[in-house]
């Protein structure tokens, strides 16, 4: 009940304008009056109508001038007598020269230096003695009034811009605190979750990460039952680093920790520390840990910590990254600064652990590094079951089948597949989501949107059909190639005119013959074009890129070349970014061996497809008719695969034990299309 009351108190009625508009303040009125007074005080008076000495001389002779003011020895202001203004010839001047508050202003002015004026006026006094009654007043006025006004305006503009920038960087001008945001720039931007703002996600919502979940649940238990561990002499770990590929559920795991732990939970991103002003990042780190100590026991979660945790000294430009390094130094100091019994635990997440500073990863700061990998078959099934909840499903939808047909998919991609399937079913006006909708959703996620209206000439379609048939036939008759699931010549994505989807075996390591068979299957499209048409097209670009990467990996990373030897030039830390760890002679040898491997694989593929040319022709013609073929279609057209190996899909569906767990191989494989 207390939580509900707090939520109601914090709720703002929809459309409540008062909650979004600044509150009225009496200082506004005083500010407006002050600005108006300054403008009026320094507003220059009306200088009058411009004239010259000859005209003014006639006015003086006519006894119409009351007073002359000489300003700064260069400007003469002419004041006419009151009775003279009644004259018809001065009526226009009388209307134009009224002051702001009715004060007396000059009717005319003219520019002349002091010597010339004295000369002319003395001569006039000799000719007309009665002109001596005209009062001549010398005044010296500076332009400081205008300068002061300009300074005031410039200062006001500068203060306004500065205040606006500070408010934007401090959380918006409309936020709490108003102008006080200017002084809060060094405050932490962490979002606090406590008993009043509890997160609804728990460990039940996190599927497919059983091992990582055990590690994280233990951290929560540290805070709930600290004496259970400290009575045996153990120390509560200071931090845990969640490492994994994008979309594997690092942030979701942190949200579950916030939902499960009955302690305050501070959440923020690494970029929240980054600011254009010197010292702000370090100040925010200090403020974050100060708040955490006050709320202890608690958990701090820093997402994308690589924004501030990059290795120091890597930037070649001196001083360009000092602010980021100062922020990192402050973070390192704070993590070592508080005692082990303070009850503050740091959780952080990143998908770039290779670029983090070594001081950040050492025990005593992040004592545990929890790997959150892509889920295996069992994990994907669990994730599918979580995302299928609340959806109207047909009876044929099976999470087990879906998990087997989506190897290499991360949790975010599985969530996307389930959402796409629901949208596709709704687009077709169905009451329930069936298995066909999920198949279309998988194709949509893998290959992109189907381009039904894309115009392709018959010649191009023929080339694409033989190209994809070449992939399918080569993979069908190669023992270690991935089994085919589907082959299509329907255009998808941005530039893919066709694609072949395979079901790769999930395994930890690959042998040389497996990689070579994979290369031959990838070159099947280019070889089929060469055999059938006697020429090749640009459709094999993606194939050649994959083959080149695999060949260079075999030679320079895995040591699978006899001539180069058992050496690895892999550089995960980026130490050799601007130089190569081998000589030019070795580089030439690597290039020669890579070309040799690819040439041998290509000749082997051509030989295989030449021997299987009838099967290639049949499959290509069937593709031209149906556009999409599945595995059972290939069995009907060219017979069963001549190998007894069971795929992961077959083993898993039959319920056999010993199904391989999650695969994290150096060569990332996924059920991805061969985009041509």
N, C-alpha and C positions, 0 to 999 in steps of 0.2 A: 504493500500500500504506500510505503514511503517513497519508493521509486516512482510509482504512478503519479503521486502528488508532485514530486520534483519535476517530472516530465511535463505535467500540465502547467506548472509554474514557468517552465522554460519555453513552452510553446507560444508562438506568436500567431495571432489570427491572420488568416490569409487575406491579403489586400489591406493590411493595416499600414497606412502610409506614415503614421507618426513614428513607427518603429524604424523607418528607413530615412527619415528626414532629420537634419540637425535640430537640436533643441534651441529655443529662443534664449538669448542672453542679453542682459542690459548693456554689456560692454560693446555690443554691436552699435547701439545708438551713439554712445560716446565716441566710438571709432569713426562713425560717419560724420559726426559734427566736427571732430578734429580735422579730418581730411578736408571737409568743406571750408573750414576756417583757414587752413594753410593755403588752399588754392586761392581763396578770395584775398588773403593778405599779400600774396606774392603776385597776384594778377596785375599786369601792367595797366595803367590808366589809358584813357583814349588820348593819343598824341595829337589829334586834330587833323585838319586838312593840310596837305603838303603845299608849300608856297615858295616864294623866293624874295630876295631883298627888295626888288623893285616894287612888287605888290605891297609888301609890308610898309615900304617907304610912303606909298600913297595913303595907306591907312593911318600912319602916324601924322602925316601932314593934315589929313581930314579930322584929326583929333578924335579918332575912334579907338585908339589903343590905350588901355589902362596900365598894362604891365608887360614887361619882357623878362623872360627867364632864360639865362644862358647856362645850359647844362654841359658840364665837362669841356667847356671852351670849344664846342663844335656844333651844338644844336641849340637853336633859339626857339622858344615857345612863346606864342603871341596870345595874350588875353585881351579881349575886347571889352569896352565899357558896356554896362547894362543897357544904357539908352541907345548905344550903337547897334545892339543886337535887334532892336526894334526896326531898324532900317530894312527895307525890302531886299537890298542886295546881300544881306547876311542871313536871310531866312533859312537857306539850306544848311548853313553851318550851325545854326541854333538847334535844329532838329537832330543833327548827327552827333553833337557833342554834349550829350547828357551823361553824367557819371552813373556808376552802378547804384549808389545810394544817394544820388542827387548832388554829389560834391562838384565843385567848380573845376572844369577842365579847360585846357587851352583850345582855342578855335583854329589856330594855324601853327605850323612849325616850318622851319627851313634850316638847312645845314650850312654853316659858315664857320671859319676859324676865328679865333679871338681877335687877332691883329686886324683882319679885314673888317670885322664888325665894328671895332673901335674906330677905324679910319672912316668908314661910311657914316657911322652915327655922329662922329664929331663934325664931319662936313655938313650933315643935315642940321645939326644944332646951330651952326653958323648961319646957314641960309634961313632957318625957321627957328628963332629963339624960343617960341612957345612950346616946342617939342621937348624942352627940358623937363616938363611936368611928367613925362612918361617915366615910370619907375623901372629902372634896369637892375635886375637882381641876378648876381652870379651865384650859381649853385653847382656843387660837385657831387655827382651821384655815380656810384659804381654799378656794374652789372651783377653784383654778388647775389642780388635777389633771385635772378634767373639761375645762377649757378647752384644756389641753395635748393631751389625748387627741383632742378634736374637731379641733384644728389638724392633728394628725398624720394623722387619718383623711382630712380634706379634702385635705391635700397629697398623700397617697398616691393618692386618687381622681383628682386633677388630673394627677399624673404619669402615671398609667395611661392616662387618656384621651388625653393629649398624645402619649405613646409610641405608642398605637394609631393615631392620626391620622398621625403621621410615618411609621410603617411602611407604612400604606396608600398614602400619597402617594409613598413611596420605593420602592414595588415589592412591597408585601405583607409581612406579618409573618413569613411562612415563608421569605422569601428569604434569600440569603446576606448575612451581615453582622449579622443579628439586631438588637439594640438600636442598632447603629451606623448603621442606616438613618436614625435621628433626625438625624444629622449629614451625611447624604448627600443632603438635599433639594435642594441647589444643584447636584448633579451632573447631567450630561447623560443623557438617556434614550435616546440614539441606539443603534440596533442595528448592530453591526459585522459586516460580511461580509468575510472574508479568505480566504486559501488553505485554512484549516481549516474554514470554513463557506461554501463556494462555492455560489452560486446556479446552478441548472440551466437557467434561461431564457436564451436567446441571441437574437441578432437574427433567426435563422431562424424563431423563434416569433412574431415581430412582422410582420404582413402588412398591406398596404394603406397603409403610411405611408412610402413610398419616399423622398420628399423630406426628411421629418423624420429618417428613419433615417440619411441621408447626413450631416446636420448633427451628429447625436449621435455617429455613428461617428468623425467627425473629432475630436470632443472626446476620445474614448478614445485615438485615435491621438496626440493631443498628449501624453498621459501616457506612452504606450509609446515614442514617438520624439520627444522634445522638441527634440533638436538639429536635426532636419530642418527645424524652423520657426524656431528661434532663431538659426541660423547666417546667415539672411538678414535678421536684424534684427527679426523678428516677435516679438510677445509672446503668450504663452499667455493666452487669455481667462479671466477670473476666474469667470464664471458664465453659465449658460444657463437661461432661463425657458421651461418647456413650457406653452403656452396652448392650451386646447381645451375643447369641451363635455364634460359628464359622459359617461363610457363610451367615449371615443374612444381610450383606450390610453396615457394619460400615465404612469400608474404602471407599466404593463407595459413601456413604453419604458425607464423607470428601472431596472426589474428586469433587462432585457436588458443595460443598461450595466454593472450589477453582475456579470452573468454573463460578459460579454466582457472587461471590464477586469481585468488581472492586478494590480490595486492594491487596497488596502483601500477599502471602501465603507461609509460611515456613512448609515444610513437612519432617518428619524424624521418625525413629523408636526408641523405648526405648532402644534397644540394642546398638544404636549408641553412647550412653553415657558411655557404659561399656568398660573398658580398663584395661589392666594388670598393668598399672603404677598408682601409688598413685597420686591423685589430678587431673587426666586428666578429669574424669567425671564432677566434679564440675567446672573445667575450661571451658569445653564445654557448660555447662549450662549458665555460665556467658556470654560467647561469643554469645550464641544464643539470649539471652535477650538483649544484647547490640545492635546486629543487628536489632532486632525487634523494639527497641525504635527508632532507626534511620529511620526505614521504616514506623513507625506508621502513620495512623491506619493500622493494619495488623492482620493476624490470624496465630497462631502457632498450627500445628497439630502433636501430638505425638502418633503414633500407637503402640499398645502393651505396654502401659505404665507400666504394671505390671512387666516388666523387671527391672525397677528401683524403682517402687512404692510399693514394698512389705512391709508389716508391720515390723517395726524395733524391734529388740530384740527377734526375734523368733528363731534365730540360737543358738544352744547350744554351739558351738565352739567359744570361746571368740576371737574376732579380725578377724574372718574369713570373715566377711561381712562388715567390716568398710568402705571400699571404696564405696560399693553400698549405704550404709547409708549416707555417706558424700555427695554423688551425690544427694540423695533424700533430704537431709537437705538444700542443695544449691537451689534445685528446689522449695522447700517450701518457702525459703527466698525470692527468686526472684518473686514468684507469689504474695507474700505479700508486696514486696518491691516497685513495681512501682505503681503509683497513679491510681485511678479509671478513670481518664480522659485522660490517656495516649493513649487509643485506641488500646491496645494490648489484644486480646482475645485468650484464650487457648482452643483448642479442643483436646480431648484425647479419645482413644478407648481401650477397654479391654473386654475379655470374662471371666475374673476372678476377679470380683469386691470384692469377699469375702476375698481375700488375700491382698487387698490394705490397706495402712496405714490410720488410722482414721483421722490424721491431713491433709491428702491430700483430703479427701472427705468433709471436713467441709465447710459450707457456707463462702464465702470470697475467697475461692480458686476455687473449682469446685462448683459454685452456682447451677448448674443444672445437674441432672443425667437423661439422655434421654435413655429410654429403647427401644431397637430395637429388637423386638421379631420375632419369625418365623411368616410368613404371614398367614392370614386366607384364606377362600375360595375366597373372593373377591380380596384380595391381591395377591394370587397366580395367579388368572386369569390375573391381570394387569401385573404381572411379565412375564407370558407366552407371553402376547401380545408384550412386549418389546423385548423378545428374539426371537420371531418368525418373527420379521421384517427382511426383506432382504433374507428370505429363500423361496425356491420354494415349495409351499404347495399345496396339493391336496384339493379338495372341502370339503372332509369329516373331515378335521382337525378343531377341535373346542377347543379353549382355555378354554372354560367353562367346558367341559368334562374333559380335562386334569387336570385342577385345582382341580376338585372334586375327581379325582383318585390318587392324590398325597398328601394326608394329612400328615402334619408334615414336608414337604419338605421346606428347606430354599432356598433363592435366588440362592446360588451357585449350589445347587443340581438341581434346575430347569434349570439353564443354562447348566448344564452337560447333562440333559435329552435331551434338544433341540439339542445340539451338537452331542450326540450319535445317535439321530434319523437321522440327516443328514448324518452321516457316514454310518449308516446301509443302508439307501436308496442308497447311492453311491455304497456301496459294492454289492448291488443287481442290479446295473445298471439301476436304475429308474430315470425318468425325474423329478419326484416330490416326496415330502415326504408325505406319507399318514398316517392315524391313526394307522395302524398296525405297522408301523415303530416306532411310539411313544410308543406303548405298549411294543414292544421289548426293547426299550431304558429304559423304567421304570423298566422292569424286570432286565435289565443289571445293572442299578444303585442300585436296591434293593438287588438282589440275587447274583450278580456277573456274570461272563462270563459263558455261557452255554458250558458244557463239553460234546460235542457230541461223542467224541471218547473214553470216559471213559468206560472201560469194567466193568460191574456189573454182578455178577452171578444171575441166575434166583431166587435163594433163597433170596439173598439180595434185589432184586427188589420187591419180594413178600412182604417182611417185610416192606420196605419203603412204598409200596402202602397201606397196612393196617394201618401203622402209620399215614400217611397223611389223610387217610379216617377217622381215629379216631378223628383227629383235626376237620375235616370238619363237621362230624355228631354231635360231641359234641357242637360245636359252633352254628350249625343250630337249635338245640333244646334247647338252653339256652337263656333265654329272654334278658339278659343284655350283652351277648357276642357280640363281633364285627361281623358284617355280612361278609361273605366270598366273595371275589372277584374272586380268582383263586386258584386252587390247582394243583401242578405239582410234578411229580416224575422224572423230567429230572435233572440230576446232574448240579449244578451250583457252582461257587465260588471255594474255596480251598477244603472244605470238605463237603459241603451240597449236600446230595443225593436227596433231595426233599424239597419243601417248600410250605407253605400255605400263601397266601396274603389276608389280611383283610382290611376292610375300617372302621377304628375306628371313633367313634363319637368324634367330637371336642368339648370338654367341659372343664370348669374350675375345677370342683370338682367331686369326685367320692364317691358314697355311698358304704357301706360295701358289700351289695349283688352284686354290680357291680364288685367289685374286686374279690369276691369269684367265680362268673361266669367266669371271665377272667382266674382265676387259673384253674378251671375245664376244660375249653377249652384247655389251655396249656398242661394239663396232659392227654388230650384225646389220644395222640399218644402212650404213655406208657401204658395206660389202654387197648387200642385196641390190642397191642402186647400180653399183659397178658391174655386177653380173648380168642383170636384166637389161639395163639401158646402155651399158658401155661408157657411162659418164656419171659424175657425182654432182650433188647439189649442195646448197648451203644449209640443208635441214639437219646436218649432223653436228652443228656447232656445239650444242650442249653435250653430245656424246664425246666429242674430242676433248672438251674441257675436263670431263670426268676421267677419261682415260689418261690424260696427261698428268692430272693430279695423282692418280693411283700409281702410275709408273714412277714418278719422281719420289713418291712416298716409299715405294719398294727399294729404290736405290739409295736415297739420302736419309731415310728415317729408320727403316726396318732392317737394313743390312742384308737384303735378299739378292744382291748381285755379287757374283764371284770376283769380277774384275775390280770393282770399287772396294769390296771387302766388308768386313763386319764393323762398320763405323756408322754412326748416326749424327747427322748435322742438325737435329731438331733443336730449336731455340725457343722453348716456352717462356723464358723470362725476358726475351727481347734484348739480350745482351749484345747480339750481333746485328742490331737494326741497321747500322750504317756501314757494315763491313761483313764479308763472308768468312766463315770459319775454315775455309779451304783455299788453296791456291788456284790460279787461273788454269793451270794444267789439269788439276783435278776437276774443275768446273767443266772443261772441255770433255773430259772422260765421262762425267756424269751425263752430259747432254748426248753423247754418242750412245751410251748404254740405254738411255731412255728411248731414243729413237729406235734402237735395235729391238727392245722389248715390244714396243708398239707395232713395229713392222712385222715381227714374228706373229704377234697376236692377230694382226690383220690378215696375213697370209693363211693362218690356220682357220680363221673364220670364213674366208673366201672358199677354201677347200671344202669345209663342212657344208656350206650352202650350195656349192656346186654339186656335191653328191646328193643333197636333199632338194634339188631344184624343183622336182614335181610337187613335193609338199609345199614349197614356197609359193608356187603358182596357185595351187588350190587355196591356200590360206589367204593370199592376196585377193583373189577373185571373190572369195566369200566375204572378205572385209568390204569390198566395193559394193556388195549387195546389202549386207546387214549393218555395216559401219561399226558395230560393237560386237565383240566375241568374248566369251568367257572360257574358263578352263575346260568345262565339259564339251564346249564346241570344238576345241582343239583336239580333244580325245576322239571325237566323232570324225574329224577331218583327217588327221594325220596319225591317229592311234595314241595309245598311252605312252607315257614317258618310259624309256627303257631302263629305269633305275628304281630300286626298291626303297630308297630313302623316304621316310615319312617326314612331312613338313611339321613345323610346330603346331600349325592349325589342326592337322589330322591327329597328332598325338594328344593335343589338349582336348579336342572334341571327343576323342575316344576315352578320355579319362586316365590315360597312362601316367604313371609316376615318372619322376625324373625330368620334368619339363624345365628347360633352362630358365634361370631367373633373369632379372633385368640385365641387358647387355649394355656395357659402356665400352665400346671398342674405339681404338684410335681412328678407325675409319667409320665415321658416322653413317649409318644406313637407315633408310626410312622408306616406307612405301610411297615413294615419290615418282612422278611421271618422268618419262623420257621426253622432254619438251623439244620439239623441233620447230 
